[in-house]
Amino acid sequence: MTMYQEGYQIYREKCEQFGLEPVNFRYYVIQLSQEQLDAYNEQARVKKGMQP
């Protein structure tokens, strides 16, 4: 979940930079693509030392 939080923080900073209102964290996570979720899960497996 840390990766999602890091990505969300960058997203919020960019919204602030351009004067936009960011969506809340829950909606941000819900909107992630399957590709993004798969990449997160793969990286989590690698960090735990598990084989793909």
C-alpha positions, 0 to 999 in steps of 0.5 A: 500500500505504500506505493499507492500512498507515494503515488497519491502524494505525487498526484496531490502535489501535481494537482496543487501545482496546477490549481486542481482539486484532487480526488480522495485516496480511496477513489484514487486507488479504485481508479488504478488500472489492472496493469497498475495493480499487477505491477504493484502485486509483482513488486510486492512479491519480489520484495517478499522474496517470492517467485512470480 
